[in-house]
Amino acid sequence: TVTLEQGRKFGGGLLERFHSLTMWTATVVIASGDVAKRCSALRRLVEVAENLQSDALADLFGFMAVMRGLEMAAVRRLVLTWDRFKSHESITAVLFSSQLRSLAESLRSGRLMHEHLITSLPYIEPLLAAMTSPPWESKEPCVYDWEKSIDGFSVDALVAHLDAGRSLSVQSDAHRLAGLARLSGMKINPSLDEYFKRDFPLLLFLSRPSQTTSEPSMQFYQSMINLMSEMAEADNIIGKHTAI
């Protein structure tokens, strides 16, 4: 339905969840505590991303949301955290750098076409962005600069994702059945279920436009994330340079 005119509202809701999961991922890393705790959070989130893209779940939509969060500038600037991650969690760090980032790049660029992947949740965020707020209709700045290649995303990628959307519309039943098959017999962690029912809706709220300003409140939240990131390792980095 997201490829149809009447599916715009549903597609907008999926976009909210995608961007909220992205922000949640970044927040978990940045707000975990000291360098050691941030490193631990980073390791666990990389493991989450690995599980999401595995055959057991095949949730490429969730996988890309988590990867987007881990690759946000606010997370990447945590130099001490990444240094510790590479030295103390070398196996997971190699998995992230050599396999997961490569897969994310292929999905983002549209090189990995959907017709070859029958997944539980395909990666349709670029398609949703184009269908819910087409750059040729919107008066507001678009999420993507379609005329430039940013993080591997360009006009060619847009065309690839639009082409994949046609395949998805034909294979929707196959994806639905694949998802049901993978979910059958899966046990839900009650505490984790309660966490996402109680706390995750807050990020969904933050992703919606503010009632008092035309600027989306998610932009304000992202500014806060950037500030927290800048402060997180400032003292340690200053101390390190002073000691040198």
N, C-alpha and C positions, 0 to 999 in steps of 0.2 A: 504493500500500500504506500510505502514512502516514495515510490517513483511516480505516484499519481498526484494530481492537484489536491485531492481531499486528504492526502497523507502528509501534508506539510506540518500540521500541528503535531502529529505523532513523531515525525522526523525531528521537529524542534525539541520535543521531550527527550529523544534519544541523544541529541547533541548536548542538552543540559547535563545528562548523566555522564556523557563522555568527558566533558570539560570539568565537571565536578570531581570525577574519579582522578583526573589528571592533577587537579589542585590538591586533592586529598593525599595523593602519593607524594607530592613535593612537601606538603606540610608535615607528613609523618617523618620524613628524613630530617628536615630542618629543625623541627621542634622536639626532637627525641632527647636532647640533653647534650652531654659532652661529646667529644670526638668519637670515643669508643662506642657510645650508644648510637650515634648517628651511623657509624660503620655497621653496627649490628642491624639497624633498621634497613640500611641499604642492601645488606645481604639478603634479608628476608623478602624484601620487595623484588629483588632480582629472581629469587626462587619462586615468588608468586607469578612473575611474568613468564618464567620457564614453564610452570604448570599450566598457565592459561593457554599457551600456544601448543602444548603437547597434545598428542592424539587423545588423551583421556578426556580433555575438556574441549579443545579446538575452539576456544573463544578468542578470536583474533581482534574483536572489537575491544574487549577488556584488556587484552595484551597490549594493544597500541596505546590505550589510555594510560596504562602504567608506564610504558616506555616513554611516552611524551612527558610524563611527570618527572621521570628520572633524568631526562635530557633537557629539562628547563634550565635556563641560565642561572636561576636562583639556586639550583642544586649543583650545577656544574662548577660554580665558583667556590664550592666548599673544598678547597684544595687539600687541606689537612685530612679531611674525611676520606677523599678519594685516594690519597697516598696511603692511608692506613688500610683502606679496603684492598688495594692492590698488593700490599705486603702481607696482610694478615688473612685475607680471604682470596688467595691467588686463583684457586680453581674457579670460584664463582665469578671473579673479576674477568678471567679469560672467557668464560661462558658468556658474560654480558658483552664484552668487547668484540669477540670474534663471531658469535652465533646470533645472539638476540638482536644486536644493533644491525647486523647484516640483514636479518629477516625483516626488521622494522623498515629499513631503507627500501627494500624490495617492495614491501607492501605500500609504503608511502608514495613511491614513484609510479606505482601501477604496473611494474614489470611482472609481478606475480599475479597472474590473472585469476579471477574467482572461479572460472569454469573448471579449473583443475583442482579446486579445493572445496569439498563438501564439508563445511564446518558447522558448528553449533551456532556461532554468531560471526558472520563475515565482517571484515573491516570495511565499513560503509560510511565512516565519518566524512571523508572528502565528498562523497556523493551526496550525503545529507546536507553538507554546507552549501553545495551548489544548488540543490533542489529547494531548500527552505529559504535561502537568501541568495538568489542568483546574482552574480556580479553585474549582469546587464540590466537588472531591475532595481537593485538596492541603491539608495542615495547615501547610505552610511558606508564607512570604510569596511572592506571585506576582510574576513579572517585570513584569507590567502591573497597574495599579490599574484594573480594568475599570469601576469606578463613577465614575471621574473622567476628564476629558479631559486627558491629558498628552501634549504634542507631537502633538496632533491625534488621539490614540488614545483611544477611548471605547467604551462598550457598542455604539453604532451601528456603529463600525468593526469590532468583534468579529463582529457579526452579518453585516456585509458580507463579511468574510473567510471566515466559515463557509459562507456562501452561495456564495462563489467556489470553496470547496473542493469543493462538489458538481459544479461545472462542470469543475474540474480532473480529478476522478475519471473523468469521461466523456471528456475530451480528452487523457488522458495519452499515448496513442499519437501524437497530433498533435504534442505537445511533444517527445516522444522523437525523432520523425523530423526535426523542425525542428532539434534539437540535433545530430543526426548529420549533417545536410546542412551545417550551419555549420562543423562540425569537419573535414569531409572536405577533404583537401588542406592543412590547416593545419600549419605547421612548428613544432615545439616547440624553444624555446631550451634547449640542454642545461644550461647553467649555472643558468638560472632553474628548470628542472625539478629539478636537484640541490638547489638552495637550499630549495625547498618540501618536498622529501622529507627533508632533513636537519634543517632548523630549524623548520618549521611544526608538526611533531608535538609540539614542546615546548609550544606554546601549547594544543594539544589536551589534553596532559597537565594543564596548569595549569587547564583549564576543568572538570576532573573534581573531585568532592569529595575532600578530603584524607582519608587513612587514619587520621590522628591527631586530627582534630577534625571536628565536624559542619559547620563553616563551609566553604563551597566555597573552594578555593585560588584560584580566579579572583578572588574578592573581595579577597584579599590582594594579588594581582598588580595589580588595579585601584587599590588604595591606594598601591602603589608608583608607578604611573603618575601618580597625582595629586600625589604628593610630588615626583617629577621635574619635573612641569609647573610646580609652584609655585616650584621652585628655578631653572628654566631662564632666566627673564627677571627674576628678583628684583633682581640686581645692576644690570642695565641700567636698570630702571625707577627704582630708588633714585637711580642716578647722574643720570638724566634730570631727576628732580624736584629734585635738589640743584643742578644747573646752572641750572634755572629760578629 
